[in-house]
């Protein structure tokens, strides 16, 4: 579903408990911040148990249902359930072997005590969170003290992993603990700083519009990106007169010959792919203390949906496509993105992203990096401007087609010299476009 997808929302069950199911038959609809999708059954059988409800937010890899035979459906013994097959949400359709998992207790804290899925305060703990707690020896009373950032205060995988390095610093205080023990204990560092939004006064006539599901997930994704990566933005102005004149000259013939419109986007992506080959470190991601330089150049292009939200379809191996191939892929992905017809594979695997803010008349912008990538380029509007033209006979003033390129990048692995050189190289490719280039 994409590297950045950590959870999905259960939209609708397509099958009920007791229904007979065939392999690859869709049983549930889920949604992420990127795309809505259906989860297929990994095998034939009967839907024995639904483990999540519609509207629940489920972490990647969590068990959402149990499918088994008639024997397992009519028996509640652990042996019968052990023969069932688990269905994992957002698992790329690969069923997990869960025989040992279902035979074992749900989760324990390492001391033989089973961790219930609901704590004393009513908090729900997913199987993934309980499994981590079991491995780390975290008891239920300690688990209850971990601040949760999930829906309704749920403890997510991210919360418990952030807590583990400070494990033991936040525990339930015994009722009869002596005061001396409290004062003598070292002051614990905060487990996870939660920034709360200020309270907003609502005046007469103010309209309150609740965020839809995708907007909430996009908001979380953007906030997380700014928290993770120190953003720097470099700007370059490019003279794109030649490519504008070339496109105006060939667009009608191209439409008649290929049945496709030639927009500026494939031309920009071609230049970006060339520059990424020149500066491969820009086409990278950070994994802990390691920098992963990607072999494939997969360029994502931000596209607006009718609801006003954004989705980023990805052109795989963009450096291996000619301009005609790029134009066909750009048009196809953009059209299906607007209709909500993209598959999960078509929005995953991106290594670099481009956002055309010029579509809305903006001349430049400071885009936010699409994690886990390291950079993103915003393309400003192309405008006619008076500019200095250098000739062999001296400088002159002329009307040129100019645009700004805004390159935001992660300063942890991309320094200003590299980030600035990259966007300058993109501008050079655009400025040197051959006006006599054949279709």
N, C-alpha and C positions, 0 to 999 in steps of 0.2 A: 504493500500500500504506500510505500515511500519511506525514506529513512527517518523523516521527522515525525511520522505518525506514531503516537504512543497510546492512543485510545480511540475508541469508536462509540457512537451512540446507537443503541438498539432502536430502530424505527418501527419495525412491524414484524411479527411472527407470521410466516406464511403457512405453518403447519401447527397442529395442536397435539398435545400428548395423546398417544394411542394411535396416531395416524401412521399408516404404512408409507415408507419413504424409499425411493430408488436412488442409487448412486448418482451424484452430480445434480440431483434435483434441488432447486433453491428452497431453503427452509426459513430464511430470515433476511430482512433488509437492514443494513447498517449504514451509517453515515460518518464521515470524518470531515475535517476542515477542507479536504481536497475534493472528495468525490463521494457520491452515494453508490452503494454496491449491494450485491446479494451474495450470501454465503452458501455454497453448495454442500450437500451431504457427502461425506467422504466414503459412504458405503450404503448398501441396502440394509433395511431393518425397520424397526418401529421406534418412533420418538418416545422414549421412556420418560424423560424428565427435562423440563425447561428450567435452567438454572438462573436465568436473568429475565427481567421484565422489560416491556416496551418503555422507552424513556431512560433506561439505565445507561450510564457511561461505563464501558468495559475496557480494561487495559488489554494491550496486545498480548496474545497468548493465553488469556484467561479462558477457562472452560465455560461454555455458554449452554451446552446441551449434552445429553447422553442418548445415543442411538444404540439399540441392541436387538436381540432376537426375541421371539415370542416367549421363550423360556425366561429370559432376563426381565421381560416386561411383566411377567406374572409372578416373579419372585423378587423379594427384597434382600436376599442374602448377599453378603459381600462377594461370594464366588460368582453369583450371577451377574452382579454389576461389574465385576472384573472383566467379564467377556464383552462388555459394551465398548463402544468407540466414542471418544470425546470429540467434540467439534470446537475448535478454537477460533475466536473472532479475530479477523485481520491476520490470518496465518498463511496468506498466499495460497490457500487451498490445500496445504499439505497436512494430512491428519497425523497427530502425534500418537506414539505408542504409549498408552497410559495404563497398561495392565498393572504394573507395579504401583503406580500412583493411586489407582482406585482401590487396590488391595490394602494399602497402608492407611493409617489414620489420616484425617483431613490435614492436620498440621500439629506439630508439637513444638514446645519451646526448648527441646534438647534434654529436658529432664523427665520426659515421659508424659508431661501434661498436655492434653489435647487443646489446641487453640480453636475456640469456636469462631464461626464466621461473624458473629455479632458479640461485641464486648458488653460489659456491665452497663455502660452508658447508652447502649443502643447503636454505637458506631458499627458500620459494616466494614469487614476486612476481606478484600478479594483473595482468591487462592494464591495469586502471585505474591501479595504482601505477606500472607501467612507463611508461605514457603520460605521467604527471605528471613522472616522472624524466627522460624524454626532453625534455619541454618546458623543464625547468629545468636541463638540462645536467648531471644528476647521474649519475656513472659507477657501475658495479656495485660497485666497492670502497667507494665512499662510501655507496651504498645499503645495503651490508652492515652499516655501523656504526650505522644508525638503529635505536633500540630499538623493537621491535614489541610492540603490546598485543593483537594478534589471537590466534586459536587457534594453539597451538604456536609462539608468538613471531612470528607473521606481521606484517609491516609493513602497516598498513591505510592507507586514504586519510587518516584523521585524523592518523595518525602522520607521514606524509610532509608534509602541509600544516603541521603544527606545527613540523617541522624546517626548512622552507624559509626562514623569517625569519632563522634562525641558520646558514644554509647555509655550509658550509666550516669551521664551528667544530668539527665532529666528522668527522674523516677518518682513513683508515688510515695509520698511521705508517710511512714507508719504513724498510726494514731498516737502511740505512746512514746514516740521518739523524744529523747531528752533535748532540752534547748541547747545544751553545750554542743551536741552533735551537729546541730544546724549552724551554729556560729563558727564552728571549727572547720566546717567543710569549705573547700575553695569555691569561689564564685564561678559558676558554670557559664561558658560562653553560650550565647543564643544559638539554638539549633538551626533555625532558618528564619531570616529576617523577612517578615511579611509586610509589604508596603500597602497600607490601606488607603483607598481613595477618599478624598475629603467628602464630607457630607454636603450635598447640593440642595440648597433651598429651592422649593418649588413654588412659584408665584401664580397668581390667578391668570388663567389663560394659557399657562405653559402646557405643552403637549408631552406626554411620556410615551415613548415607543420602546417596547422591549426588543433587545437584540435577538435576531433569529439565531438558530444553532450555528450556522456557518460563520456569522459575524463574531460570535463569542469565541469560536475556535481560532479564527484569524487574529483576533485581539490578543489571545494568549500567545500565539505563535510570534507575533510581532514584539510583544513585551519581552518574551524569552530571548529573542534574537538580540535586542538591545542590551539585555543583561549579560549575555554570554560574550558578545563580540564588541570590542572597542571600535566604533565606526569612524572612518576617515573618508572624506569625499574630495576628489580632484575634478576640476572642470577644464574642458578644452572646447574652443570654438572651431568648427570645421567649415570650410568652403565646399559645399556639395553641389555646386552648379553643374558640373559635368554629368553627375549621375541623375540629376533632376531632368536635364535636357535629354539625356539618353532614354529615360523612362517615358517621357512625353512622346518621344519619337517612335518607340517600339510597342507601346502598350496596346494599341489597337490590333496590330499584326500578331502580337503575342496571344491576345485573347482569341483571335480567329484560328491560330495554329494550334494552341495548347488547350483551349477551352478554359483557361484560368486567367484571373487578373494578376498583373504584375504590380504588387505594392512595393513600398520602400522596405518593408520588414525583412524579406529574404536577402536583400542587398546588404542591409545592416548586419544580419546574422552571418553572412558570408565573410564580411570584414572582421567580425568578432572572432569567428572560428580561426581565421588566419592568424590573428593577434594572439590567441590562446596557444597556438603552436609555437609562436615566437617566445612567449612568456609562460611556460607550463606551470610555474608556481602559482599563477593566478587561478589555474584550474585545479584547485586542491581543497582539502578539508583538514581540520584539526581533530585529532583523536588523542585526547590526553596531552602527553608531551611529544607526540609524534605528528608530523605533517604527512598526510596521504596525498600524493600527487596523482591525479586521476589519469589513466591511460586514454579513456574515451572522452571525447568532447561532446557532451550532451547539453544543448542550450535550451533552457526553459524560457518561454515568453509569456509574460503576465497578460491575461485576457480578462476583460470584464464580463460578468454574467448579467442577464436581464434584471436580477435582483439587486445589482449594484455591488455584489461581492466579487472577489478575484479568484481565478484559478490559473494554474501555471502548467499548461501542456508542454511536453518536452520533445525536442527534435533530437533523436539519438544519432550519434556519429555525424554531426552537422558538417564536419570538415571533409567528409567523404562524399558529399552531395554537390552536384553542380547547381547553378542558379535555377534551372527549371525544376529540379527535384526539390530544392528548398521552397520554391514558390508553391508547388503542389502541396507539400506537407504543411506549410504555414496556413494556407487557405483551408485545408481540410480540418486541421486541429482547431483553428479559430472558429470555424462554423459549428463544429460539434461541441466546442466548449460553451458557446452561447446557447446551445440546445440541451446542455447537460447530458451529452451522449458519449463522453470520454470513458475509457476503461481505466482501471487502476494502473495498469502498466504504462499508459500514456501520460501519466502525471508524476511518475516516479523516476529516479535515477538521474535527475538533473545535476550537472556539475557547475553550471554558470547560468545566470538569469539576466534577461533584458526586459526592460519595462518602457513602453513607448508613451511617455507622458505628453508628447507633442500632439497625440490624438485629441487631447482635451484643450489644446491651445496653450499649454504650458511651455515656457522656453527652457526651463531646467528644473531639476529637483534633487532631493537628497534621499534616494531610496534606501530601504532597510533590507539588509542581507537576508536571503532565503536560506535559513539553516538547513543542513549543515554545510552549505557552500561558504566560500570565502569572499565573494564579490558579486556585485550586481551593477548593471549599466542602465542609466535612464537616458532616453533619447528625447531631446527637446523638439519643439516645433520648427519646421523649416520656414524661414522668413526671408523676404528680399530686403537687403540692406546695402547701403553705400559702403564700399570697402576699397582698400588700397590694393591695387594690382601691380605686381612687380613684373616688368618686361625688360627685354634687352635694351630698350631705348629709354628706360627710366620708369619711375612710378607714375601711376595714373589712378584716377578714381572711377569706379564702375559699379553697376548694380549687380550684386551677387546673391546667390541662395546660400544662406548661412544657418547653422544650427549649433546648439550646445550639447556636449556629451558630459554627463555627470556620472562619475565612477565612484561608488561607495565600496570600501573593502575593509577586511578585518586586519587591524594593525598588529595583531599578534604574529601573523606570518607574512603579511604583505606590508613592507615599508613604503614611505611616500615616494621614494625614487622608483620602485617597481610599479606601484599603483599608478603613478603619473605617467611613466613611460608606456605602460600598457594602453591607457586611453589615448595617448598621443599617437601610438602606432595604429589604433583603430581609425583615428582621424586621417592619418596619412593614407591608409588604404582607400578611404572614402574619397579623399581629395584627388587621388591619382586614378580614379575610375576612368576607363577608356570609353570615350564618347562614341567611338566607332565599333564598339564590341558587338559581335553578331549575337543573335538570339540563341 
